[in-house]
Amino acid sequence: MNYIRSKSGTSLVELLVATVVMSFVASGILGLTYLNWKTNQRIENKTDGATAARQAIDRIAYEIRQARSVGDYYGVVMPPTMRVVDDLGTNDVTTDISVVHQSNLPSGEVEAGTATLASPQFPAPGNPQYDNSSATITGWLDGQSAPYTLGNDCLILQEPIFTTTGFPRAYNVAGGPQPIECLDTWVYKVVRDTRPDHPNEYILQCAGFPGPNSTMPANLRRRPQTILTGITGPMGPNGTPRVFQFLESSNQAPIDTVPWANVHDISGVLVHLEIRRQQASNTATQVGGQQAYVAFKQEIYLRNNSLTTVSATPAN
């Protein structure tokens, strides 16, 4: 039996049809791959922003819990004859003793010259190490000079400096009634992001001001560092983010500003951050039915450092 071999092959029309079909299949696969990549990118960006915000709050929380005080503990150390700061005036040094009465400081400490009236500003008039000139540093994005004041956009913390045996260090001040504590100062500031592609956003910066015998890392001394970007709120009545509020032991409601007479009563800080979602535009209020920002809020309380005693051997 003879077989006749077919000489027919794939026609041009069949080849074109197969090419079109494969193109549709490839387009679908590529579309799904791109959609999956974009979804993963959004999740990663959201996770990165949330992680950065949590790390910033964790850092602030650690500093608050270690702090000796909020504000400048060196506000005024008051022997009976020392002039004090007028809470109701322009923060100039006056002889008005009413601020001491408002502060509920123990009268025995005031009479003995061992009472300290902390200040909502750094550096305070009684600070033995820093004045406005020495506390003014370059690197703040808003170019602010000292003094820095506790408020919604500024947090001032002071931490004790310890000896190798675990006692708080102290040093003598010329003419002072007694050795005073060695303290490191941390200033956190919320400043506007000046980059043109980040309108309506703010940046959190931090700078350290070392005290005597400080072990503060050299790269943090008097050099503002960027802690967090992408802050969008919550916005306060003055049109800037209300990131910091202050908690008093005698008042449950958080306060935005701290009068001189109330600094000693601050027991904690309320930190509230809103971070813009990476996929949101700078003017969007919602993305996919959700808010255009991720919010974080935490109340952080100081440990009771009022009963600590300084090292028996002052470190001059």
Secondary structure, 3 states (H helix, E strand, C coil): CCCCCCCCCCCHHHHHHHHHHHHHHHHHHHHHHHHHHHHHHHHHHHHHHHHHHHHHHHHHHHHHHHCCEECEEEEEECCCCCCEECCCCCCCEECCCHHHHHCCCCHHHHHHCCCEEEECEECCCCCCCCCHHHHCCCCCCCCCCCCEECECCEEEEEEECECCCCCECEECCCCCCCCEECEEEEEEEEEECCCCCCCCCEEEEEEEECCCCCCCCHHHECCCEEEEEEEEECECCCCCECCEEEEECCEEEEECCCCHHHHHHEEEEEEEEEEECCCCCCCCCEECCEECEEEEEEEEECCCCCCCCCCCCCCC
